[in-house]
């Protein structure tokens, strides 16, 4: 199927650069990007931005359970 798009030069350049980086044609890149879109009538699930907060190994967040348990034993 043939489709003609009128894209801004900057958008076209970014698409062509990404296709070249991946070693595929512009047509293949656009098909891959389209495959990532939700199907007709499907509502995409939103990602919750706060998920994973506090899961760092830096600081004390990974020790919270241990610190809380230790604190409760001090009564």
C-alpha positions as CSV (number, residue, x, y, z in Angstrom):
1,X,0.0,0.0,0.0
2,X,1.3,3.4,-0.8
3,X,0.8,6.4,1.5
4,X,2.1,9.9,1.0
5,X,2.9,12.0,4.1
6,X,3.7,15.7,4.3
7,X,6.1,15.9,7.2
8,X,8.1,18.8,8.5
9,X,11.7,18.5,7.3
10,X,12.9,18.0,10.9
11,X,10.5,15.1,11.5
12,X,11.6,13.4,8.3
13,X,15.2,13.8,9.1
14,X,14.7,12.2,12.6
15,X,12.8,9.3,11.0
16,X,15.5,8.7,8.4
17,X,18.3,8.9,10.9
18,X,16.6,6.4,13.2
19,X,16.0,4.0,10.2
20,X,19.6,4.3,9.3
21,X,20.7,3.7,12.9
22,X,18.6,0.5,13.0
23,X,19.7,-0.5,9.5
24,X,16.2,-0.7,8.1
25,X,14.2,1.3,5.5
26,X,12.0,4.2,6.4
27,X,9.0,2.1,5.4
28,X,10.0,-0.6,7.9
29,X,10.6,1.9,10.7
30,X,7.2,3.5,10.2
31,X,5.5,0.0,10.2
32,X,7.3,-0.8,13.5
33,X,6.2,2.4,15.1
34,X,2.6,1.8,13.9
35,X,2.7,-1.7,15.4
36,X,3.3,0.0,18.8
37,X,0.0,1.9,18.6
38,X,-3.1,0.5,20.4
39,X,-5.5,-1.4,18.3
40,X,-8.8,0.2,17.1
41,X,-11.1,0.8,20.1
42,X,-8.4,-0.2,22.6
43,X,-7.5,2.3,25.3
44,X,-3.8,2.3,26.1
45,X,-2.9,1.7,29.7
46,X,-1.3,4.7,31.4
47,X,1.9,4.1,33.2
48,X,1.9,5.3,36.8
49,X,4.8,7.7,37.2
50,X,5.1,7.1,41.0
51,X,5.6,3.3,40.7
52,X,9.1,2.4,41.7
53,X,9.6,5.4,43.9
54,X,11.8,4.5,46.8
55,X,13.1,1.4,45.3
56,X,16.7,2.7,45.2
57,X,19.6,0.8,46.6
58,X,21.2,4.1,47.5
59,X,20.3,5.6,50.9
60,X,18.2,3.7,53.4
61,X,15.1,2.9,51.5
62,X,16.1,-0.7,51.0
63,X,16.4,-1.0,54.8
64,X,13.0,0.5,55.8
65,X,11.4,-2.8,56.9
66,X,14.4,-3.6,59.0
67,X,14.6,-0.2,60.5
68,X,10.9,-0.1,61.3
69,X,11.1,-3.6,62.9
70,X,14.1,-2.5,65.0
71,X,12.2,0.6,66.1
72,X,9.2,-1.4,67.2
73,X,11.4,-3.6,69.4
74,X,12.5,-0.6,71.4
75,X,9.2,-0.1,73.2
